[in-house]
């Protein structure tokens, strides 16, 4: 076992520090920066989520106020809040709901171009599977209102969510029935019935009526 005097040990420690001290310090600094950077990022993300939650609640209150008195000032205020919320965090569910509100208001104003823009915005900003399907359904209805049933039908091809697939099948039947493509409409309505049975959900009250109406033309 090697033994060293106190002076020799000090000299060896100094030499080790000269050889490794800078690297060690750099590693410590980088590690601390990563830790504090991650924590700051997390804190920032939480602050953004909290701010978006507050803004969304404010928007809901404005929307509720429209139910009683939808004057132009209140509508403009709600639309402004919705747009601001969209800009806070474009991929959050809060932003998607804000866009849904703007699309709904545009439809009420028969401004189908703006409604299409808002719903397309949702689809382009990473919605969840459920919100994606909702946006597709609503956009399909807007496109039909614009007279573009072909583009609307393109949006109604399948879904990873069974209930939304049922809703798409029924809407597809409605569009085809309106276009007087009765054979395809019957197929779509029957698909909707099959899906409702498989999912054990109650189909819409008018589905059977629409199916029988489409069959009467065959």
VOPAGU-2260 file (C-alpha; in pm, 1 decimal, decimal comma):
REM VOPAGU-2260
SITE   aa  ch    i         X         Y         Z
SITE  UNK   A    0       0,0       0,0       0,0
SITE  UNK   A    1     150,0     333,6    -108,7
SITE  UNK   A    2     192,6     592,6     160,1
SITE  UNK   A    3     245,6     960,0     104,3
SITE  UNK   A    4     332,4    1245,0     329,1
SITE  UNK   A    5      83,1    1523,1     381,5
SITE  UNK   A    6     276,6    1742,7     138,2
SITE  UNK   A    7     281,5    1471,1    -123,3
SITE  UNK   A    8     -92,7    1413,7     -88,3
SITE  UNK   A    9    -157,2    1783,3    -129,3
SITE  UNK   A   10      62,2    1792,9    -439,8
SITE  UNK   A   11    -119,0    1490,9    -586,3
SITE  UNK   A   12    -455,6    1654,6    -516,6
SITE  UNK   A   13    -339,9    1976,0    -684,6
SITE  UNK   A   14    -221,0    1780,0    -986,6
SITE  UNK   A   15    -552,4    1588,5   -1008,3
SITE  UNK   A   16    -744,6    1914,9    -987,6
SITE  UNK   A   17    -532,7    2068,9   -1264,1
SITE  UNK   A   18    -597,4    1764,7   -1484,1
SITE  UNK   A   19    -968,4    1714,7   -1410,1
SITE  UNK   A   20   -1102,8    2021,4   -1231,3
SITE  UNK   A   21   -1222,2    2211,9   -1537,2
SITE  UNK   A   22   -1403,4    1908,7   -1679,2
SITE  UNK   A   23   -1564,4    1835,1   -1344,1
SITE  UNK   A   24   -1686,0    2193,4   -1304,8
SITE  UNK   A   25   -1820,0    2196,0   -1657,6
SITE  UNK   A   26   -2012,6    1873,8   -1591,4
SITE  UNK   A   27   -2159,8    2015,1   -1271,4
SITE  UNK   A   28   -2261,7    2340,4   -1440,6
SITE  UNK   A   29   -2422,9    2156,0   -1732,7
SITE  UNK   A   30   -2609,9    1922,1   -1496,2
SITE  UNK   A   31   -2738,9    2208,6   -1283,6
SITE  UNK   A   32   -2841,4    2403,1   -1593,5
SITE  UNK   A   33   -3032,2    2102,3   -1722,4
SITE  UNK   A   34   -3210,0    2051,8   -1389,0
SITE  UNK   A   35   -3305,3    2415,2   -1343,0
SITE  UNK   A   36   -3385,8    2453,3   -1713,2
SITE  UNK   A   37   -3624,7    2157,4   -1694,5
SITE  UNK   A   38   -3789,1    2293,6   -1382,2
SITE  UNK   A   39   -3825,7    2638,1   -1535,8
SITE  UNK   A   40   -3973,9    2482,3   -1848,5
SITE  UNK   A   41   -4220,1    2282,7   -1639,2
SITE  UNK   A   42   -4313,6    2592,5   -1441,0
SITE  UNK   A   43   -4361,5    2784,8   -1763,8
SITE  UNK   A   44   -4577,5    2511,5   -1911,0
SITE  UNK   A   45   -4793,7    2499,8   -1598,7
SITE  UNK   A   46   -4827,1    2878,0   -1603,7
SITE  UNK   A   47   -4940,7    2860,8   -1966,8
SITE  UNK   A   48   -5194,7    2590,1   -1884,0
SITE  UNK   A   49   -5329,0    2789,5   -1589,0
SITE  UNK   A   50   -5356,4    3105,0   -1800,2
SITE  UNK   A   51   -5534,8    2915,7   -2078,0
SITE  UNK   A   52   -5775,9    2763,3   -1825,0
SITE  UNK   A   53   -5864,3    3106,4   -1689,0
SITE  UNK   A   54   -5903,3    3247,2   -2040,4
SITE  UNK   A   55   -6126,2    2955,0   -2139,0
SITE  UNK   A   56   -6348,4    3005,6   -1834,4
SITE  UNK   A   57   -6376,7    3372,5   -1928,5
SITE  UNK   A   58   -6476,7    3272,9   -2280,8
SITE  UNK   A   59   -6742,2    3031,5   -2149,4
SITE  UNK   A   60   -6894,2    3310,1   -1943,9
SITE  UNK   A   61   -6904,0    3534,5   -2249,8
SITE  UNK   A   62   -7065,6    3260,1   -2456,9
SITE  UNK   A   63   -7324,6    3198,3   -2183,9
SITE  UNK   A   64   -7405,9    3569,5   -2183,8
SITE  UNK   A   65   -7484,3    3546,3   -2555,1
SITE  UNK   A   66   -7768,0    3305,7   -2484,7
SITE  UNK   A   67   -7960,8    3582,4   -2312,2
SITE  UNK   A   68   -7862,0    3881,5   -2520,8
SITE  UNK   A   69   -7653,4    3825,4   -2832,3
SITE  UNK   A   70   -7586,0    4186,4   -2922,1
SITE  UNK   A   71   -7303,2    4279,2   -3157,8
SITE  UNK   A   72   -7073,7    4407,9   -2881,1
SITE  UNK   A   73   -7098,9    4086,3   -2678,5
SITE  UNK   A   74   -7047,4    3874,8   -2988,9
SITE  UNK   A   75   -6739,7    4076,4   -3088,2
SITE  UNK   A   76   -6603,0    4047,1   -2733,5
SITE  UNK   A   77   -6647,9    3669,7   -2728,8
SITE  UNK   A   78   -6485,3    3633,0   -3070,1
SITE  UNK   A   79   -6189,2    3844,2   -2957,4
SITE  UNK   A   80   -6145,5    3627,6   -2646,2
SITE  UNK   A   81   -6166,2    3311,9   -2856,2
SITE  UNK   A   82   -5899,3    3434,9   -3095,5
SITE  UNK   A   83   -5673,0    3537,4   -2807,4
SITE  UNK   A   84   -5714,0    3193,3   -2652,5
SITE  UNK   A   85   -5621,7    3029,7   -2983,1
SITE  UNK   A   86   -5296,9    3224,6   -2990,8
SITE  UNK   A   87   -5195,8    3129,5   -2634,1
SITE  UNK   A   88   -5135,6    2763,5   -2707,8
SITE  UNK   A   89   -5234,4    2653,1   -3054,4
SITE  UNK   A   90   -5230,7    2278,1   -2986,5
SITE  UNK   A   91   -5425,9    2281,7   -2658,5
SITE  UNK   A   92   -5783,9    2162,0   -2629,1
SITE  UNK   A   93   -5875,4    2510,9   -2503,2
SITE  UNK   A   94   -5759,0    2659,1   -2833,9
SITE  UNK   A   95   -5953,9    2398,1   -3028,7
SITE  UNK   A   96   -6272,8    2474,2   -2835,2
SITE  UNK   A   97   -6218,9    2844,9   -2901,7
SITE  UNK   A   98   -6199,3    2771,9   -3273,7
SITE  UNK   A   99   -6516,0    2559,8   -3249,9
SITE  UNK   A  100   -6694,6    2858,1   -3096,8
SITE  UNK   A  101   -6576,3    3090,1   -3372,3
SITE  UNK   A  102   -6688,8    2837,5   -3635,0
SITE  UNK   A  103   -7031,0    2806,5   -3471,2
SITE  UNK   A  104   -7072,5    3182,0   -3463,6
SITE  UNK   A  105   -6968,5    3204,9   -3828,6
SITE  UNK   A  106   -7232,0    2945,9   -3921,7
SITE  UNK   A  107   -7497,4    3147,2   -3735,2
SITE  UNK   A  108   -7389,4    3444,3   -3943,7
SITE  UNK   A  109   -7397,5    3223,8   -4257,2
SITE  UNK   A  110   -7028,4    3300,9   -4305,8
SITE  UNK   A  111   -6934,1    2953,8   -4420,1
SITE  UNK   A  112   -6593,1    3057,4   -4548,5
SITE  UNK   A  113   -6486,7    3168,7   -4200,0
SITE  UNK   A  114   -6642,3    2859,0   -4044,8
SITE  UNK   A  115   -6441,9    2639,9   -4282,0
SITE  UNK   A  116   -6122,5    2828,5   -4193,0
SITE  UNK   A  117   -6174,4    2778,1   -3819,3
SITE  UNK   A  118   -6249,2    2406,5   -3845,6
SITE  UNK   A  119   -5958,6    2353,1   -4083,0
SITE  UNK   A  120   -5741,5    2535,0   -3828,1
SITE  UNK   A  121   -5840,8    2278,6   -3565,1
SITE  UNK   A  122   -5750,7    1990,6   -3794,8
SITE  UNK   A  123   -5411,0    2147,2   -3864,5
SITE  UNK   A  124   -5320,7    2194,5   -3496,5
SITE  UNK   A  125   -5290,4    1843,4   -3354,0
SITE  UNK   A  126   -5636,5    1780,0   -3206,4
SITE  UNK   A  127   -5711,4    1464,0   -3009,5
SITE  UNK   A  128   -5876,9    1182,6   -3203,5
SITE  UNK   A  129   -6217,8    1277,4   -3062,7
SITE  UNK   A  130   -6182,1    1648,0   -3141,7
SITE  UNK   A  131   -6049,1    1564,4   -3486,4
SITE  UNK   A  132   -6362,5    1362,1   -3559,3
SITE  UNK   A  133   -6586,9    1640,4   -3426,8
SITE  UNK   A  134   -6406,1    1894,6   -3645,2
SITE  UNK   A  135   -6446,1    1669,0   -3948,3
SITE  UNK   A  136   -6818,6    1628,1   -3886,3
SITE  UNK   A  137   -6875,3    1999,7   -3845,3
SITE  UNK   A  138   -6656,8    2085,2   -4142,4
SITE  UNK   A  139   -6849,1    1837,2   -4356,7
SITE  UNK   A  140   -7174,6    2015,2   -4267,6
SITE  UNK   A  141   -7019,4    2352,1   -4351,9
SITE  UNK   A  142   -6897,2    2222,0   -4687,6
SITE  UNK   A  143   -7246,4    2093,0   -4768,3
SITE  UNK   A  144   -7383,7    2436,9   -4686,0
SITE  UNK   A  145   -7128,5    2577,3   -4930,7
SITE  UNK   A  146   -7249,1    2331,5   -5195,2
SITE  UNK   A  147   -6940,2    2107,7   -5191,7
SITE  UNK   A  148   -7080,0    1766,1   -5100,4
SITE  UNK   A  149   -6788,8    1583,6   -5266,0
SITE  UNK   A  150   -6534,9    1742,3   -5029,5
SITE  UNK   A  151   -6773,0    1682,1   -4738,7
SITE  UNK   A  152   -6795,7    1309,5   -4813,7
SITE  UNK   A  153   -6416,5    1285,8   -4830,3
SITE  UNK   A  154   -6404,8    1387,9   -4462,3
SITE  UNK   A  155   -6641,9    1111,7   -4355,0
SITE  UNK   A  156   -6424,9     810,0   -4431,3
SITE  UNK   A  157   -6397,7     601,2   -4115,0
SITE  UNK   A  158   -6290,9     698,0   -3766,7
SITE  UNK   A  159   -6079,9     549,8   -3489,6
SITE  UNK   A  160   -6364,6     621,7   -3248,2
SITE  UNK   A  161   -6667,5     396,8   -3285,7
SITE  UNK   A  162   -6931,1     650,7   -3182,7
SITE  UNK   A  163   -6788,1     911,3   -3417,3
SITE  UNK   A  164   -6779,4     653,5   -3696,2
SITE  UNK   A  165   -7151,2     601,1   -3638,8
SITE  UNK   A  166   -7212,7     976,7   -3653,7
SITE  UNK   A  167   -7010,3    1002,7   -3974,1
SITE  UNK   A  168   -7206,0     719,2   -4135,3
SITE  UNK   A  169   -7539,0     885,5   -4059,2
SITE  UNK   A  170   -7419,9    1224,7   -4184,1
SITE  UNK   A  171   -7285,5    1056,7   -4497,2
SITE  UNK   A  172   -7633,8     914,7   -4553,7
SITE  UNK   A  173   -7788,7    1259,7   -4512,2
SITE  UNK   A  174   -7553,8    1409,1   -4771,4
SITE  UNK   A  175   -7608,9    1128,2   -5020,3
SITE  UNK   A  176   -7986,2    1146,2   -4971,2
SITE  UNK   A  177   -7974,1    1519,0   -5039,6
SITE  UNK   A  178   -7772,2    1446,0   -5354,8
SITE  UNK   A  179   -8036,5    1188,5   -5457,0
SITE  UNK   A  180   -7784,8     903,9   -5453,8
SITE  UNK   A  181   -8038,8     676,5   -5290,0
SITE  UNK   A  182   -7851,3     346,6   -5315,4
SITE  UNK   A  183   -7542,6     489,6   -5145,8
SITE  UNK   A  184   -7761,0     669,0   -4890,5
SITE  UNK   A  185   -7929,7     340,6   -4793,4
SITE  UNK   A  186   -7588,5     175,8   -4755,7
SITE  UNK   A  187   -7468,4     459,6   -4529,4
SITE  UNK   A  188   -7779,5     452,8   -4311,8
SITE  UNK   A  189   -7761,5      74,5   -4278,6
SITE  UNK   A  190   -7396,1     105,6   -4178,2
SITE  UNK   A  191   -7500,2     356,7   -3912,8
SITE  UNK   A  192   -7762,7     112,6   -3782,7
SITE  UNK   A  193   -7509,2    -170,5   -3769,1
SITE  UNK   A  194   -7259,8      45,5   -3581,6
SITE  UNK   A  195   -7523,3     160,2   -3333,5
SITE  UNK   A  196   -7617,6    -201,3   -3262,6
SITE  UNK   A  197   -7254,9    -312,1   -3227,4
SITE  UNK   A  198   -7171,7     -21,9   -2997,6
SITE  UNK   A  199   -7496,0     -67,5   -2801,5
SITE  UNK   A  200   -7588,4     296,7   -2839,7
SITE  UNK   A  201   -7923,7     447,0   -2921,8
SITE  UNK   A  202   -7937,4     568,8   -3280,4
SITE  UNK   A  203   -8092,4     903,7   -3363,1
SITE  UNK   A  204   -8472,2     914,6   -3357,0
SITE  UNK   A  205   -8485,0     996,9   -3728,1
SITE  UNK   A  206   -8240,8     734,9   -3858,0
SITE  UNK   A  207   -8509,3     472,4   -3930,7
SITE  UNK   A  208   -8729,8     735,0   -4096,0
SITE  UNK   A  209   -8446,0     854,2   -4319,7
SITE  UNK   A  210   -8351,3     497,3   -4409,1
SITE  UNK   A  211   -8708,9     408,3   -4504,3
SITE  UNK   A  212   -8737,4     731,6   -4702,3
SITE  UNK   A  213   -8419,9     651,7   -4897,5
SITE  UNK   A  214   -8541,8     293,3   -4961,5
SITE  UNK   A  215   -8868,9     422,4   -5104,2
SITE  UNK   A  216   -8677,9     554,9   -5407,8
SITE  UNK   A  217   -8521,8     217,7   -5493,8
